[in-house]
Structures are given as C-alpha cells and as structure tokens.
C-alpha cells in the first residue's frame, strides 16, 4: 500500500475529514497567501523503563490531529486541533486568514515529489508484544549484573514510535510519509567503596525493533555502558586550563551540531542573530573542514523522506574546505532570502509550526590517521563521549561536559579523567581545527535536538579531529 493510501485511510472517511471539503477549505483559507499547508498527523508512541530490576514505567499513547499554516511575507498564522472534523478545520482557517490582512501574494510552487523512500513504513510497535519487551529489559539487567560484581544498578529503556503524516497544499498537491523510530538506552552504575560512577550507551534508528533487540545489539549496548562506567570509576580529576583537544569519531559531533549547526539555520541568519550572519562565501573554518547536513541516509534517526512541509530531504553543503557555502532552509525563510528550500522544515508534531532544523549533521573525512593525530599532541585531552551542553546561538559560545575523556601526554593516551568541560565558541573553534582524521563515523542513533521548545530526532557524525587551544574546565590543575 502506498503512503498516500495508508494516510488516506487514517485521515479521511467516516467520522473523519471529507477530502473534497478539506481541499476546498484549504484553498479558500490560503488564497492570496505566499505559502502554507495542512499537516495531518497520526502517531503511536510507547516507552518502557526498567530500574533496579523492576519495570518502573510503561506508557502507550496515540495522537491524531492537524496543523494549518498560512504565510504572508514574514508573518505566519498557525492553528491546530487534536481532532479531525470539518468544524475544527473551519475555525482554524478563520484564525489563519488573519495574517493575510493587507497582503496579496502568489503561492509558492509546491515541492517536487520523488518516489524515494529512506526507510520501511512498517509499524515497529506491532512487531513485538509487551511481554517480549519487558523480558528483554529484564535480560539486559541480568546480563549487566553478571558481567561485573561492581555493578550496583542497571537502568534500561525501550521506546518506539510510528508516525504517519500527510501534507496538503492549496493547489491540490499532496505528499505523505510513514516514519518508524526506535531507541534502546542502557545506563549502568558501578561502585567500589563509597565511590560510584555511571556509563550510558544507546542505539536506534528508523527501523523495526529487530535490529536493536538482537542479542548482539543489546549486549553491545550493555558492554559499552559498563565499559564507560568502569573507565570513570578509575578516572582522576580533569585538569583545567588551555590545551589541545582531540575529539573522537561519531557522537562527539554533537559539539559541532550545537556550536555551529544551529548558527547555520536559515531563520537565525535571515534575522541576523547568528554569529555566521552575512558571512556566506567567507572563510569561517580551517582549510579541510567540510560540513554537510544530510537527511537522505537510509534508516538513520535524523533522516526524512520528506520534511514536514513536504519538501524532499537533501544533502546540503554548509561548509566546504572552510568556506561557508549555505544554510539550512525551510520554505518561508528560503523564500525571504531568495534561495531554494533544502528540505529542513521540521516540526515536533501537528501542534507545532515548522522551522529550519538539522537532520544528520556531519563533518566529512580528512587525510590523517587517528593514531597520527594522537601522536602529534604533547599535552592535551582526548574526548571520546559527551554528555550535556549549552550554546548561545548569537555568539556561538558553548560549554560541553565530557563523560568519557583521557589525558594525552607525549603523543600517547594516558589516564582517564572525569569532570572535563570544554569551553569555547563555534566560530573560533572552527578555525582551530588543524588535523582531521579519515575515520568518519555516525552516532549510534540516539540524538534529540531542542529548539524553541520543540524536540526532533537528529543524527551527528565526524572523524577524529584535533582542535588547538580550547579552554578546559576541570577540578585539578596540572603543571
């Protein structure tokens, strides 16, 4: 069954919307507007969590609703409802038309549809019964405790989602997408005496549960969480001061996602609130630095067949060999900036208006072997995994905590350290990259990005890279 047929069955029919009436209301409400769409969504979501050997929470919910948007110049009207009725749609249309006052526009051309599908549309929630899911979490708990006598607590979570959307435009064009999403998370706490440390690992993507519940997959997740916890159990306090920093491949790309990714979204640059505003075509990074946003990678957490405005996702070059080449665009900001949309118009749900957001943001490979990069460092920090962080979009200033890090001394990886915090700003950090590895890796499929109160799934990736002269906040001062 095609995605359009699947979503037609969910949104149109007895007790739901009438398609012909819906298209008539939409056409009338958006006449004279520059752009707009009706976003229909059905979503099933479940989450189970185990803590201290017992299932502590289990939830399942479904949502069904629409969001109607009209765009007139820089203004946008948005109305939504958690019901699919003609009366609700008419009320929303009246609200949205208020932004048209004094404006007369011609609707933008609809996105060109493709037949590409980046993931299977099967519902992961129906592929595994509740008993099997709870049994899996119990097996994870038993396996972790059996791996090492120092394990004191195990927390495991499993979540799945099946989202079906259809996007209608005033010209009668329609596009649909059916999106699976699953995630497994494991946290292990270990202890010796009065000292306790934790390690966390997760995996997921746009596929069925089978990939992450296979024994080799969930055991790897447990082994990694335990390994990180034991590393931290033996870690010494991190030094403070300015030093060279080597970032590991894969998940450490979250630093670049936060430090520069948001600053390359179209809305911040159109409004000139980004540290990169007005720098298109200028050198903003060291030679060799190439950063892309690619929503077309099959089965990845951040990938989308089409974005939430109906535009096919793409591969957008943001920085090429250190030169700023482009921004991430939704339809409204692209039109106002006189460029093409890039397939990055995203929203958390039907209750949220779309805006420019990242998908899978990746720094591409360089020429150096990772061992060569480590060997070039006299004294520095090797950050393998990151926890939380904060960034100021306007200035690009960031603070990130490393949850797995090691000292580098005389070109060799030394003792593990804890409490290391990386402090800097995105624009400066880009210029301080002086070695880029050839081992680019993607994160394991766990990222969620927040912006203006909306969270959406994303991916990151990068090779090993060295940054000169970053400030490290720590609790120990070494000579």
N, C-alpha and C positions, 0 to 999 in steps of 0.2 A: 504494500500500500504506500502511495506517495505521501510526503509530509503534508501536502495540501489536503489530501483526502483524510489523513489522520486528524488534522486540526479542524477541518470542517465538521467532523463528527463530534468534536468536543465543544465547538462554539456555536454551531448553527443547528436548528432543529426544534423539536417540541420542547417548550418551556425555556428555550434559549433565544438567541437573536435570529431574526429573519435576514438572510444575507442581502436580498434586494433592498429591503428597508434600511439596513445598515449602510449600504453603499450610498443610498440617496441622502441619508442624514450626514454622512461623512462629506460627500461632495458639496452639500449646501454649507456646512459649517466651515469648510476650508476655502470656499470661493473667495478670491481676492487676496488670499494669503500667499506668502512666499514659499511656505513649506508646511509640512505637518503629516501626521499619520495616526492611525488607530492601531494600538498594540493590544492584542488579545493574548492572554496567558493562562495556562493550566499548569499547576506544579504539584507534584507529590514529593514529600521530604520525610526522611526518617533519620533518627540518630539513637545510638545505644552507647552507653558508657559503663565500664566496669572499674571499680575502685576497691582496693583492699579485699579482693577475692569475691566480690559480690556485684551483681548488676545494680548500679545506683540510679540509673535513669534510662528510660526508653520512651521515645516520642515518635508519633507519626501524625502528619497533617497534610491536608490538601488545600490549595488556594485556587480561586478562579476569579478572573476579573479583567478589566480593560483600563487602558490609559489613553486619553485623547489629547493630542497636542496640536496647536496651531502656532505658526511662526510668522511674525510680521516685522521685518527689519531685525533689530536687536531684541525686540520683545517676543516673549513666548507665553502662551496661555496653556495651562495643563490642568486637566481634571481626570479623576479616576474613580472607579467604584468596584466593590467586591461582589458584583452581581452582573449578569449578562441579560439585561432587559432593555427593551426599547425606551421605556420611560427614563431609565438611568442614563442612557446614551443621549437622549434629547436634552436632559438637564446639563450634562457635560458639554454638549455642543453650544448651548447658550452661554456658558461660562467662558469657553474658549474663544468665541467670537468677539468677546470684549476687547481683545488686543488688536482687532482689526481697525478700530476707530481711527478715521483719518488716514488710513493706509490702503493703497491699492497695489497689489503685486501680482506677479505671474508665477504659478507654482513651478518649483524646480523639477527637472526631468527625473523620473523615477530611476532608481539604481538598475543597472543591467543585471538580470538574473543569470545564474550559472547552474549547471547540473552537478557541481562538485559537492560531495558530502565528505566531511572530515572525520566522522565517527558514526557508528551504527546507532540507530534510533531505538533499540530495544530498551525496555524499562528494567533497570537493574533491581528495583525493589521487588519485582515479582519473580525474580530468578532464584531467590534463596529464601527459605522460610525462616520464621522468627527463631525457632529452636536451633537451627543451624548457626544463626548469627550469634546467639548467646553462647552456644557451645564453643564457637571459635574464640570468643573473648576469654572464656574460661581456660581454653587450651593455651592461649597466649600467657595468661597469668601463671599457669603451672610450668610452662616451658621456661619462662624467665626466672622463676624461683629455683628451678632445678639447675640453672646454668651456673649460679654462684651463690655460696652461702651468705654473702654480704648483701644480697637483695632483701630489702625491707618492705618495699611497697611497689605495686605494679598498677598502673592506670592504662587502660586501653579503650579506644573509642572507634566506632564504625559508623559512617554516615553515607547516605545515598540520596540522590535526587533525580527526578525525571521531569524535565521542563519542556512543554510544548507551546510554541508561540506562532502566531500569525500576524503579519503586519500588512495593513491595507492602506492604500493611498487614494487621494481624491480622484485620480484618473482611472480608477478601477483596477490597478495593478495590485497583485497580492504575492507575498512570499512567506514561506513557512519554514520552521526549523524545529527539530526534536532533539533535545540535548540531555544525554545521561551524564552523571557526575558522581564519582565515589571517592571515599577517602578513608584510610586507616591510620590511626595515630597510636603510638606506644610511648609511655613515659615510665622509666624505671628509676626508683630511688635505692641507693646503696648506702651503707654506713659501716664505719669502724669506730668503736667507742662512741664519743659524743659527736663525731663529725658525720654529716650526711650530705650527699650530693645527688643530683638527678641528671639523667640524659633523656633526650627526646628524639624520636625519629618518626616520620610519617611518609606515606606514599598514596598516590591516587591519580585520577585522570578521567577522561570521558570514555568510559567503557563499563562493562558489567563487573560485578563483584569478583568473578572468577579469577581475574589477574592478581588481585590483592589478597584473596583468601587461600590461594595455593600455598601449600606448606613452605616451599622455598621462598615465597614472597614475605609472608608474615614472620617467618623465623629470621629472615634477614633484618626486618624492621626491629625485632626484639634484640637481635645481636648488636645492631648499631646503637640502639638506645642504651643497652648495657655497657657497651664499649665506651661511649661518651661519658656515662656516669662514672665508670671506673677511672677514666682519664682525669676527670675533675676531682675525684676522691684523692688522687695523689698530686694534684696541682698546687703550685706555690703562688703567692700573691703576684699579680702582674706589676711590672714596673710602670712608672709614669715618666712622661717626657716625650720629646720629638724623636722619631726614629723611622727607619724604613719599614714598610708593611707589605707582606706578601699575602694576597688573598687566594684561597684555594678555588678550584673549579666548581661550577654548579651553583649551589644555594647561596654562596657569598655574593652572587649577582644581585641579591636583594638590596645591597648597599647602593649599587648603581641605579637600580629601579627607583629607590626613594630619593637619592641625592640628585639625580639628573632626569629620571624618567618623567616625573610629574612636571618638571620645568619645561618639558618638550611637548606638553599637551596644548592643543590649539587655543583653548579658551584663555589660559594664562598668558599666552603670547599675544593674542588679539587685544586683550585688555592691558597689555604691557606690565603685568605684575610678576612675570617670570624673570629670573636672573639672565635668561637667554633671549629675551625680547629684543628684536632689532638686530640680531647677530647672524641672520641667515646668510650663508655664503662665507662667513668668517671662520677663522681657526679658533675653536674653543677647546680642543683637546690635543694631546701629544700626537705626533705622526704615528700611524699604525693603528690608532684607535678607530674601530668601526663598530657602530651600534645600530641594531635593527629592532623593529617590533614586528613579529611575525605571528599572525593569527591563523596561519594555514597549516601548521604542523599537525598531522593526524593524531587524534586521541589525546592531545595534551590538554591539561587543565585550563589553560588560558585561551585555547583555540575556539573559533566560532566559524561555522559555515557561512552565516551572515550575521552582521551585528544587529543591534536592537532597533535600528532604523530600516533594516532590510538591505543594507549595502554589503556585498560580499567582502569578507575579511581579506586582508592583503599582507604583503611583505613590504614594510615601509623602511627605507634607509633614513635614519635620523642623523647619524654622524658617519662620515666616510673619510678615512685616513686623517681624522682630526678636524675635518671641516663640517660645519653644521649644514645639513642638506634639507631637512624638512621637519615638520611637526605632525603630531597625531591629531586627526581631524574627525569630528562628526560633521553632519550636513550643515548645520547652522553656522558654525564657526568657519567652515571651509568656504561657504558662500560669501560671508562677510570679509574674508581675507582674500577672495579671488582665486582660490585653489580648489583642487578636487578633494572630495572626502576620501578618507583612507580605510574606511571600514572599522573605525574605532568609536562609534557611537554606542555606548553601553548604558544599561540601567540595572539596578538590583532586582526590580520586579515591576509589575504593571503600576504600582503605586508611586513610581519614581520616573521623573523625566530623564531622557538620555543626555549624556555629556561625553566629552572625549576622555577615553580611558585606555590604558595599556592592555595588551593581550599577553604575548610571550616576548619579553624584552631581553635581548641577548647581545653580548659583546662577542664579536667573531674572533677566530684564532689569529694568533701572531706566529712568529717564527721560532720562538725559543722553547727548548726542552725545559720542563718544570724543574728538573734537577739543576740545570744551569742557572735558573732564576734563584733558587735557594742558595746555590753556591756563590752567588755574587754578593750576598748580604753579609756584612761584617757583624752588625748587631741590629736585630730587628724583631718583628713579631710576625708569626705565621698564623693567620686567622682562617680556620677551616669551616666553622659554622657560626651563624649569627642568631641572636635572639631578637629582642625588641629594639626599636629605634625611633627617632623623631627627626623630622626635617621641616625647615621653613622654606616654602616654595619661593617666596620673594627673593630671599638672599641665597638660598641653596645650602644654608648651614645645616649640618647633620650631627647627630650623636647616636652611635650604634654600639651595642654590647655584644661581645663575642662569647658564645657559650662553649666553644672549643678552640683553644689557641695555644701556641707554643712559642718559646723564645727561639730565635736563630742566633747562633754565636759562631763566628768564624766560618760561615758557609754551611753549617750543619744544624739540623733541627735538634733543639735542646729540650729542656724540661717543659711540661705543660704548665700553663698559668691560668688563673681564674681572676675574674673581675676586670678584664681588659675592656676599655671603652675607646672607640675610635671617634675622634672629634675633628671636624673639618667643614669644608663647604664644597658642593658639587663642582662649580666652575674651576676652582683651584685644584681639586683632586684630579680632574681630567687631565690637567696639564702636567701633573706629577707622575703619570704612568710612564715608566721608562723601559719596562720589559713586559711582553705579552706572550703567554705560553701557547703551545699547539695542542692543548688537551681540552678544548671547549666541552663542557658538559651542561646538561639541563638539570634543573632541580628535580626532586623526586615526585613532585606533583601535589604540593601542599599549600600554595600561596593564596591568600585572600588580600585584596588591596582595598583600602578605605579612602574615600574622597567625598567631602560634603555630605557625610552621613550615609553614604551608600557603600556596600561591600560587594565586590565581584571577584570571581576566581581568576587568578593570573599565574603566569609562569615566568621564570627568570633563568638565565644561563650565562656562563662566561668561562674562559680558560683561566688557568693560574696567571696572576699578574702582580707586578711589583709597583708600589707607589712610594715615592720618595718624600720624606719629611712630613708625615702625618703626626698629629698630636695624639698620644695615648694617655688616657686617664687610667690610673691604677692605684693600688694601695701600698706598693713597695717602691722605693727609689734605689736604683742600682747605679753603681759608679760607671 
